[in-house]
Amino acid sequence: MKLVTAIVHSEDAGALVDALLEREFRATRLSSSGGFLKQGNATILVGVEDDQVDAVLEVISANCHSRKQFVNPMPPIMEPGEFYMPYPVEVEVGGATVFVLPVERFERL
C-alpha cells in the first residue's frame, strides 16, 4: 500500500478531488500554504494499493496545470530614506508536487 501526497494549487484542488472521487479513489483535502509566494494551496492525501499509484498520478497530472501569474515581490529591508518601487514579476505557479510513500499499516475504523 502507498500514500500519495500531492501539494497542488488551490485553484486545481477542487477539480482534482472530484476527479479522484469519480475514479473511486478516496481522498482527503487539507488546506495548506507555503512555498516561494506563501500563497494558499492544498495537500491531497490518497491511500492506494501499489498497482493503483500510476492511475492516481495520471488523474493528478490531468487536473493540475501550471500557469503564469504576476506577483508583487516583497520589499527588501531598507535603510531610512531609501526608495523602493516594486514591479510585478511573472512567475510560474500551479502544477503538483507529489510524494509516494510506503504504508506499513492501514486500518479503516
N, CA, C and O atoms as a GROMACS GRO file, in nm:
protein
  436
    1MET      N    1   0.084  -0.117   0.000
    1MET     CA    2   0.000   0.000   0.000
    1MET      C    3   0.089   0.123   0.000
    1MET      O    4   0.199   0.122   0.055
    2LYS      N    5   0.040   0.231  -0.063
    2LYS     CA    6   0.113   0.357  -0.073
    2LYS      C    7   0.025   0.473  -0.029
    2LYS      O    8  -0.098   0.468  -0.041
    3LEU      N    9   0.089   0.578   0.021
    3LEU     CA   10   0.023   0.704   0.049
    3LEU      C   11   0.074   0.804  -0.053
    3LEU      O   12   0.193   0.837  -0.053
    4VAL      N   13  -0.015   0.853  -0.139
    4VAL     CA   14   0.019   0.954  -0.237
    4VAL      C   15  -0.018   1.089  -0.177
    4VAL      O   16  -0.134   1.113  -0.144
    5THR      N   17   0.081   1.176  -0.162
    5THR     CA   18   0.062   1.310  -0.107
    5THR      C   19   0.091   1.409  -0.218
    5THR      O   20   0.204   1.417  -0.266
    6ALA      N   21  -0.010   1.485  -0.258
    6ALA     CA   22   0.005   1.582  -0.366
    6ALA      C   23  -0.019   1.722  -0.312
    6ALA      O   24  -0.123   1.748  -0.252
    7ILE      N   25   0.076   1.810  -0.333
    7ILE     CA   26   0.062   1.951  -0.296
    7ILE      C   27   0.030   2.026  -0.424
    7ILE      O   28   0.112   2.031  -0.516
    8VAL      N   29  -0.091   2.084  -0.430
    8VAL     CA   30  -0.140   2.143  -0.554
    8VAL      C   31  -0.189   2.286  -0.530
    8VAL      O   32  -0.215   2.325  -0.417
    9HIS      N   33  -0.200   2.361  -0.637
    9HIS     CA   34  -0.251   2.499  -0.632
    9HIS      C   35  -0.397   2.493  -0.588
    9HIS      O   36  -0.471   2.403  -0.629
   10SER      N   37  -0.439   2.588  -0.507
   10SER     CA   38  -0.576   2.587  -0.455
   10SER      C   39  -0.681   2.591  -0.567
   10SER      O   40  -0.791   2.538  -0.550
   11GLU      N   41  -0.648   2.653  -0.681
   11GLU     CA   42  -0.743   2.658  -0.792
   11GLU      C   43  -0.766   2.521  -0.855
   11GLU      O   44  -0.871   2.498  -0.915
   12ASP      N   45  -0.670   2.429  -0.841
   12ASP     CA   46  -0.682   2.296  -0.901
   12ASP      C   47  -0.738   2.192  -0.804
   12ASP      O   48  -0.781   2.085  -0.846
   13ALA      N   49  -0.739   2.223  -0.676
   13ALA     CA   50  -0.771   2.123  -0.574
   13ALA      C   51  -0.913   2.067  -0.586
   13ALA      O   52  -0.932   1.946  -0.575
   14GLY      N   53  -1.011   2.152  -0.607
   14GLY     CA   54  -1.150   2.105  -0.615
   14GLY      C   55  -1.171   2.010  -0.730
   14GLY      O   56  -1.232   1.904  -0.713
   15ALA      N   57  -1.122   2.046  -0.847
   15ALA     CA   58  -1.137   1.959  -0.965
   15ALA      C   59  -1.061   1.828  -0.946
   15ALA      O   60  -1.107   1.723  -0.989
   16LEU      N   61  -0.943   1.835  -0.881
   16LEU     CA   62  -0.866   1.714  -0.857
   16LEU      C   63  -0.940   1.617  -0.766
   16LEU      O   64  -0.950   1.498  -0.795
   17VAL      N   65  -0.992   1.668  -0.655
   17VAL     CA   66  -1.065   1.581  -0.562
   17VAL      C   67  -1.187   1.521  -0.630
   17VAL      O   68  -1.215   1.403  -0.613
   18ASP      N   69  -1.260   1.601  -0.707
   18ASP     CA   70  -1.377   1.549  -0.781
   18ASP      C   71  -1.336   1.438  -0.877
   18ASP      O   72  -1.403   1.336  -0.886
   19ALA      N   73  -1.226   1.458  -0.950
   19ALA     CA   74  -1.179   1.358  -1.046
   19ALA      C   75  -1.134   1.231  -0.975
   19ALA      O   76  -1.158   1.121  -1.025
   20LEU      N   77  -1.069   1.244  -0.860
   20LEU     CA   78  -1.028   1.126  -0.785
   20LEU      C   79  -1.149   1.048  -0.735
   20LEU      O   80  -1.152   0.925  -0.744
   21LEU      N   81  -1.248   1.120  -0.683
   21LEU     CA   82  -1.369   1.053  -0.634
   21LEU      C   83  -1.446   0.986  -0.747
   21LEU      O   84  -1.506   0.880  -0.729
   22GLU      N   85  -1.445   1.049  -0.865
   22GLU     CA   86  -1.512   0.991  -0.982
   22GLU      C   87  -1.449   0.858  -1.020
   22GLU      O   88  -1.518   0.767  -1.066
   23ARG      N   89  -1.317   0.846  -1.001
   23ARG     CA   90  -1.246   0.721  -1.030
   23ARG      C   91  -1.245   0.627  -0.909
   23ARG      O   92  -1.176   0.525  -0.909
   24GLU      N   93  -1.323   0.663  -0.806
   24GLU     CA   94  -1.341   0.585  -0.684
   24GLU      C   95  -1.215   0.573  -0.598
   24GLU      O   96  -1.193   0.472  -0.533
   25PHE      N   97  -1.132   0.679  -0.600
   25PHE     CA   98  -1.020   0.690  -0.508
   25PHE      C   99  -1.064   0.780  -0.394
   25PHE      O  100  -1.111   0.892  -0.418
   26ARG      N  101  -1.050   0.734  -0.271
   26ARG     CA  102  -1.084   0.817  -0.156
   26ARG      C  103  -0.971   0.917  -0.134
   26ARG      O  104  -0.854   0.881  -0.136
   27ALA      N  105  -1.008   1.041  -0.113
   27ALA     CA  106  -0.908   1.146  -0.098
   27ALA      C  107  -0.944   1.238   0.017
   27ALA      O  108  -1.061   1.260   0.046
   28THR      N  109  -0.842   1.289   0.083
   28THR     CA  110  -0.859   1.388   0.189
   28THR      C  111  -0.788   1.515   0.146
   28THR      O  112  -0.672   1.512   0.104
   29ARG      N  113  -0.858   1.627   0.158
   29ARG     CA  114  -0.801   1.757   0.120
   29ARG      C  115  -0.772   1.838   0.246
   29ARG      O  116  -0.859   1.856   0.331
   30LEU      N  117  -0.648   1.885   0.257
   30LEU     CA  118  -0.607   1.970   0.368
   30LEU      C  119  -0.565   2.105   0.312
   30LEU      O  120  -0.489   2.111   0.215
   31SER      N  121  -0.614   2.211   0.370
   31SER     CA  122  -0.569   2.344   0.329
   31SER      C  123  -0.429   2.366   0.382
   31SER      O  124  -0.400   2.333   0.497
   32SER      N  125  -0.344   2.420   0.300
   32SER     CA  126  -0.205   2.444   0.341
   32SER      C  127  -0.154   2.569   0.271
   32SER      O  128  -0.220   2.624   0.183
   33SER      N  129  -0.038   2.613   0.311
   33SER     CA  130   0.023   2.729   0.246
   33SER      C  131   0.173   2.714   0.256
   33SER      O  132   0.225   2.632   0.333
   34GLY      N  133   0.242   2.793   0.178
   34GLY     CA  134   0.388   2.787   0.184
   34GLY      C  135   0.447   2.809   0.048
   34GLY      O  136   0.381   2.856  -0.045
   35GLY      N  137   0.571   2.775   0.037
   35GLY     CA  138   0.640   2.792  -0.089
   35GLY      C  139   0.692   2.934  -0.106
   35GLY      O  140   0.684   3.016  -0.015
   36PHE      N  141   0.743   2.959  -0.222
   36PHE     CA  142   0.807   3.086  -0.255
   36PHE      C  143   0.711   3.204  -0.238
   36PHE      O  144   0.750   3.307  -0.184
   37LEU      N  145   0.585   3.189  -0.283
   37LEU     CA  146   0.491   3.301  -0.279
   37LEU      C  147   0.406   3.304  -0.153
   37LEU      O  148   0.331   3.399  -0.133
   38LYS      N  149   0.416   3.204  -0.070
   38LYS     CA  150   0.338   3.193   0.053
   38LYS      C  151   0.188   3.205   0.027
   38LYS      O  152   0.115   3.264   0.107
   39GLN      N  153   0.145   3.149  -0.085
   39GLN     CA  154   0.003   3.152  -0.120
   39GLN      C  155  -0.063   3.022  -0.075
   39GLN      O  156   0.004   2.923  -0.048
   40GLY      N  157  -0.196   3.026  -0.068
   40GLY     CA  158  -0.270   2.908  -0.029
   40GLY      C  159  -0.258   2.798  -0.133
   40GLY      O  160  -0.258   2.823  -0.253
   41ASN      N  161  -0.249   2.676  -0.084
   41ASN     CA  162  -0.253   2.560  -0.171
   41ASN      C  163  -0.328   2.451  -0.097
   41ASN      O  164  -0.385   2.476   0.010
   42ALA      N  165  -0.328   2.334  -0.151
   42ALA     CA  166  -0.398   2.223  -0.087
   42ALA      C  167  -0.308   2.101  -0.090
   42ALA      O  168  -0.234   2.078  -0.186
   43THR      N  169  -0.315   2.024   0.016
   43THR     CA  170  -0.244   1.897   0.023
   43THR      C  171  -0.350   1.787   0.014
   43THR      O  172  -0.441   1.780   0.097
   44ILE      N  173  -0.337   1.702  -0.087
   44ILE     CA  174  -0.433   1.595  -0.110
   44ILE      C  175  -0.367   1.463  -0.070
   44ILE      O  176  -0.257   1.432  -0.116
   45LEU      N  177  -0.434   1.387   0.016
   45LEU     CA  178  -0.384   1.257   0.061
   45LEU      C  179  -0.470   1.147   0.002
   45LEU      O  180  -0.592   1.152   0.011
   46VAL      N  181  -0.404   1.048  -0.060
   46VAL     CA  182  -0.476   0.936  -0.121
   46VAL      C  183  -0.402   0.808  -0.084
   46VAL      O  184  -0.285   0.792  -0.116
   47GLY      N  185  -0.471   0.718  -0.018
   47GLY     CA  186  -0.414   0.586   0.013
   47GLY      C  187  -0.460   0.486  -0.092
   47GLY      O  188  -0.581   0.468  -0.112
   48VAL      N  189  -0.365   0.420  -0.158
   48VAL     CA  190  -0.400   0.326  -0.265
   48VAL      C  191  -0.309   0.204  -0.259
   48VAL      O  192  -0.203   0.206  -0.197
   49GLU      N  193  -0.354   0.098  -0.326
   49GLU     CA  194  -0.271  -0.020  -0.344
   49GLU      C  195  -0.158   0.013  -0.441
   49GLU      O  196  -0.170   0.106  -0.521
   50ASP      N  197  -0.050  -0.062  -0.433
   50ASP     CA  198   0.068  -0.034  -0.516
   50ASP      C  199   0.036  -0.025  -0.664
   50ASP      O  200   0.091   0.061  -0.734
   51ASP      N  201  -0.051  -0.111  -0.713
   51ASP     CA  202  -0.082  -0.114  -0.857
   51ASP      C  203  -0.172   0.002  -0.902
   51ASP      O  204  -0.197   0.017  -1.021
   52GLN      N  205  -0.222   0.083  -0.808
   52GLN     CA  206  -0.309   0.195  -0.842
   52GLN      C  207  -0.236   0.330  -0.843
   52GLN      O  208  -0.296   0.432  -0.877
   53VAL      N  209  -0.109   0.331  -0.806
   53VAL     CA  210  -0.035   0.456  -0.795
   53VAL      C  211  -0.029   0.528  -0.930
   53VAL      O  212  -0.052   0.649  -0.936
   54ASP      N  213   0.000   0.456  -1.038
   54ASP     CA  214   0.009   0.519  -1.170
   54ASP      C  215  -0.123   0.582  -1.211
   54ASP      O  216  -0.124   0.690  -1.272
   55ALA      N  217  -0.235   0.517  -1.180
   55ALA     CA  218  -0.367   0.573  -1.214
   55ALA      C  219  -0.391   0.703  -1.137
   55ALA      O  220  -0.446   0.798  -1.194
   56VAL      N  221  -0.352   0.708  -1.011
   56VAL     CA  222  -0.369   0.830  -0.932
   56VAL      C  223  -0.280   0.941  -0.988
   56VAL      O  224  -0.324   1.056  -0.997
   57LEU      N  225  -0.158   0.908  -1.025
   57LEU     CA  226  -0.068   1.008  -1.082
   57LEU      C  227  -0.121   1.063  -1.214
   57LEU      O  228  -0.103   1.181  -1.244
   58GLU      N  229  -0.187   0.979  -1.293
   58GLU     CA  230  -0.249   1.025  -1.418
   58GLU      C  231  -0.360   1.126  -1.389
   58GLU      O  232  -0.370   1.228  -1.458
   59VAL      N  233  -0.443   1.099  -1.289
   59VAL     CA  234  -0.551   1.190  -1.252
   59VAL      C  235  -0.492   1.324  -1.204
   59VAL      O  236  -0.542   1.430  -1.241
   60ILE      N  237  -0.388   1.317  -1.124
   60ILE     CA  238  -0.325   1.440  -1.076
   60ILE      C  239  -0.268   1.520  -1.193
   60ILE      O  240  -0.288   1.641  -1.202
   61SER      N  241  -0.199   1.452  -1.282
   61SER     CA  242  -0.140   1.519  -1.398
   61SER      C  243  -0.245   1.583  -1.488
   61SER      O  244  -0.222   1.691  -1.542
   62ALA      N  245  -0.358   1.518  -1.504
   62ALA     CA  246  -0.464   1.569  -1.591
   62ALA      C  247  -0.537   1.690  -1.530
   62ALA      O  248  -0.598   1.768  -1.603
   63ASN      N  249  -0.531   1.705  -1.398
   63ASN     CA  250  -0.611   1.809  -1.332
   63ASN      C  251  -0.530   1.922  -1.269
   63ASN      O  252  -0.589   2.020  -1.222
   64CYS      N  253  -0.400   1.913  -1.268
   64CYS     CA  254  -0.316   2.015  -1.205
   64CYS      C  255  -0.223   2.074  -1.309
   64CYS      O  256  -0.130   2.008  -1.355
   65HIS      N  257  -0.248   2.198  -1.345
   65HIS     CA  258  -0.175   2.261  -1.453
   65HIS      C  259  -0.097   2.381  -1.401
   65HIS      O  260  -0.144   2.455  -1.315
   66SER      N  261   0.023   2.399  -1.455
   66SER     CA  262   0.098   2.518  -1.420
   66SER      C  263   0.048   2.635  -1.504
   66SER      O  264  -0.001   2.617  -1.615
   67ARG      N  265   0.062   2.754  -1.449
   67ARG     CA  266   0.017   2.876  -1.516
   67ARG      C  267   0.109   2.989  -1.476
   67ARG      O  268   0.178   2.982  -1.374
   68LYS      N  269   0.109   3.094  -1.555
   68LYS     CA  270   0.191   3.210  -1.523
   68LYS      C  271   0.105   3.313  -1.452
   68LYS      O  272  -0.013   3.330  -1.483
   69GLN      N  273   0.165   3.382  -1.354
   69GLN     CA  274   0.092   3.478  -1.274
   69GLN      C  275   0.186   3.593  -1.239
   69GLN      O  276   0.306   3.572  -1.217
   70PHE      N  277   0.133   3.714  -1.233
   70PHE     CA  278   0.213   3.829  -1.192
   70PHE      C  279   0.195   3.851  -1.043
   70PHE      O  280   0.083   3.850  -0.992
   71VAL      N  281   0.306   3.871  -0.973
   71VAL     CA  282   0.302   3.897  -0.829
   71VAL      C  283   0.391   4.016  -0.798
   71VAL      O  284   0.486   4.045  -0.871
   72ASN      N  285   0.360   4.085  -0.691
   72ASN     CA  286   0.444   4.194  -0.644
   72ASN      C  287   0.543   4.137  -0.544
   72ASN      O  288   0.502   4.076  -0.445
   73PRO      N  289   0.672   4.154  -0.568
   73PRO     CA  290   0.771   4.099  -0.475
   73PRO      C  291   0.767   4.172  -0.342
   73PRO      O  292   0.725   4.288  -0.333
   74MET      N  293   0.810   4.104  -0.239
   74MET     CA  294   0.819   4.165  -0.107
   74MET      C  295   0.932   4.267  -0.108
   74MET      O  296   1.037   4.242  -0.166
   75PRO      N  297   0.911   4.383  -0.045
   75PRO     CA  298   1.019   4.483  -0.044
   75PRO      C  299   1.136   4.436   0.043
   75PRO      O  300   1.115   4.371   0.146
   76PRO      N  301   1.257   4.468   0.001
   76PRO     CA  302   1.372   4.431   0.083
   76PRO      C  303   1.378   4.518   0.209
   76PRO      O  304   1.314   4.622   0.216
   77ILE      N  305   1.456   4.474   0.306
   77ILE     CA  306   1.478   4.558   0.425
   77ILE      C  307   1.565   4.674   0.380
   77ILE      O  308   1.672   4.655   0.322
   78MET      N  309   1.516   4.794   0.407
   78MET     CA  310   1.583   4.911   0.353
   78MET      C  311   1.626   5.004   0.465
   78MET      O  312   1.573   5.001   0.576
   79GLU      N  313   1.721   5.086   0.433
   79GLU     CA  314   1.768   5.190   0.525
   79GLU      C  315   1.671   5.308   0.518
   79GLU      O  316   1.608   5.328   0.414
   80PRO      N  317   1.658   5.385   0.623
   80PRO     CA  318   1.571   5.503   0.618
   80PRO      C  319   1.615   5.597   0.505
   80PRO      O  320   1.734   5.622   0.485
   81GLY      N  321   1.518   5.648   0.433
   81GLY     CA  322   1.544   5.741   0.324
   81GLY      C  323   1.558   5.675   0.188
   81GLY      O  324   1.558   5.744   0.087
   82GLU      N  325   1.571   5.540   0.184
   82GLU     CA  326   1.581   5.473   0.055
   82GLU      C  327   1.442   5.458  -0.004
   82GLU      O  328   1.342   5.454   0.068
   83PHE      N  329   1.436   5.448  -0.136
   83PHE     CA  330   1.308   5.436  -0.206
   83PHE      C  331   1.304   5.304  -0.282
   83PHE      O  332   1.400   5.271  -0.352
   84TYR      N  333   1.194   5.230  -0.267
   84TYR     CA  334   1.180   5.101  -0.336
   84TYR      C  335   1.052   5.103  -0.417
   84TYR      O  336   0.944   5.129  -0.363
   85MET      N  337   1.062   5.078  -0.546
   85MET     CA  338   0.945   5.074  -0.633
   85MET      C  339   0.924   4.929  -0.679
   85MET      O  340   0.997   4.880  -0.764
   86PRO      N  341   0.822   4.861  -0.623
   86PRO     CA  342   0.802   4.721  -0.663
   86PRO      C  343   0.740   4.713  -0.802
   86PRO      O  344   0.648   4.787  -0.835
   87TYR      N  345   0.792   4.624  -0.882
   87TYR     CA  346   0.737   4.596  -1.014
   87TYR      C  347   0.685   4.453  -1.013
   87TYR      O  348   0.751   4.365  -0.959
   88PRO      N  349   0.568   4.429  -1.071
   88PRO     CA  350   0.518   4.292  -1.077
   88PRO      C  351   0.617   4.201  -1.151
   88PRO      O  352   0.678   4.240  -1.251
   89VAL      N  353   0.630   4.081  -1.100
   89VAL     CA  354   0.719   3.982  -1.158
   89VAL      C  355   0.634   3.865  -1.204
   89VAL      O  356   0.546   3.820  -1.131
   90GLU      N  357   0.661   3.814  -1.324
   90GLU     CA  358   0.586   3.698  -1.373
   90GLU      C  359   0.654   3.571  -1.323
   90GLU      O  360   0.774   3.551  -1.342
   91VAL      N  361   0.574   3.484  -1.259
   91VAL     CA  362   0.625   3.357  -1.208
   91VAL      C  363   0.532   3.245  -1.252
   91VAL      O  364   0.416   3.269  -1.288
   92GLU      N  365   0.583   3.124  -1.250
   92GLU     CA  366   0.501   3.008  -1.284
   92GLU      C  367   0.448   2.946  -1.155
   92GLU      O  368   0.525   2.918  -1.063
   93VAL      N  369   0.316   2.926  -1.148
   93VAL     CA  370   0.253   2.866  -1.030
   93VAL      C  371   0.170   2.747  -1.076
   93VAL      O  372   0.145   2.730  -1.195
   94GLY      N  373   0.129   2.668  -0.981
   94GLY     CA  374   0.043   2.554  -1.013
   94GLY      C  375   0.122   2.427  -1.033
   94GLY      O  376   0.235   2.413  -0.987
   95GLY      N  377   0.058   2.335  -1.103
   95GLY     CA  378   0.120   2.204  -1.117
   95GLY      C  379   0.098   2.126  -0.988
   95GLY      O  380   0.005   2.154  -0.913
   96ALA      N  381   0.184   2.030  -0.963
   96ALA     CA  382   0.172   1.950  -0.842
   96ALA      C  383   0.309   1.901  -0.800
   96ALA      O  384   0.395   1.872  -0.883
   97THR      N  385   0.328   1.893  -0.670
   97THR     CA  386   0.444   1.826  -0.612
   97THR      C  387   0.390   1.702  -0.544
   97THR      O  388   0.305   1.711  -0.455
   98VAL      N  389   0.438   1.585  -0.586
   98VAL     CA  390   0.380   1.459  -0.540
   98VAL      C  391   0.485   1.373  -0.471
   98VAL      O  392   0.597   1.357  -0.520
   99PHE      N  393   0.447   1.318  -0.357
   99PHE     CA  394   0.530   1.224  -0.284
   99PHE      C  395   0.453   1.092  -0.277
   99PHE      O  396   0.334   1.091  -0.248
  100VAL      N  397   0.522   0.982  -0.302
  100VAL     CA  398   0.462   0.849  -0.289
  100VAL      C  399   0.540   0.777  -0.180
  100VAL      O  400   0.659   0.751  -0.192
  101LEU      N  401   0.468   0.746  -0.070
  101LEU     CA  402   0.532   0.689   0.048
  101LEU      C  403   0.478   0.550   0.077
  101LEU      O  404   0.359   0.524   0.058
  102PRO      N  405   0.564   0.460   0.124
  102PRO     CA  406   0.515   0.328   0.164
  102PRO      C  407   0.433   0.336   0.292
  102PRO      O  408   0.464   0.416   0.382
  103VAL      N  409   0.330   0.254   0.300
  103VAL     CA  410   0.245   0.249   0.420
  103VAL      C  411   0.267   0.115   0.486
  103VAL      O  412   0.246   0.010   0.426
  104GLU      N  413   0.310   0.119   0.612
  104GLU     CA  414   0.336  -0.004   0.684
  104GLU      C  415   0.206  -0.071   0.731
  104GLU      O  416   0.195  -0.193   0.733
  105ARG      N  417   0.109   0.013   0.769
  105ARG     CA  418  -0.016  -0.042   0.820
  105ARG      C  419  -0.129   0.054   0.788
  105ARG      O  420  -0.113   0.175   0.796
  106PHE      N  421  -0.245  -0.002   0.752
  106PHE     CA  422  -0.363   0.078   0.720
  106PHE      C  423  -0.484   0.014   0.786
  106PHE      O  424  -0.504  -0.108   0.778
  107GLU      N  425  -0.565   0.096   0.851
  107GLU     CA  426  -0.689   0.048   0.911
  107GLU      C  427  -0.797   0.153   0.889
  107GLU      O  428  -0.772   0.273   0.902
  108ARG      N  429  -0.916   0.108   0.856
  108ARG     CA  430  -1.031   0.198   0.846
  108ARG      C  431  -1.120   0.164   0.964
  108ARG      O  432  -1.176   0.055   0.970
  109LEU      N  433  -1.134   0.259   1.057
  109LEU     CA  434  -1.212   0.233   1.180
  109LEU      C  435  -1.344   0.305   1.176
  109LEU      O  436  -1.422   0.295   1.270
   0.00000   0.00000   0.00000
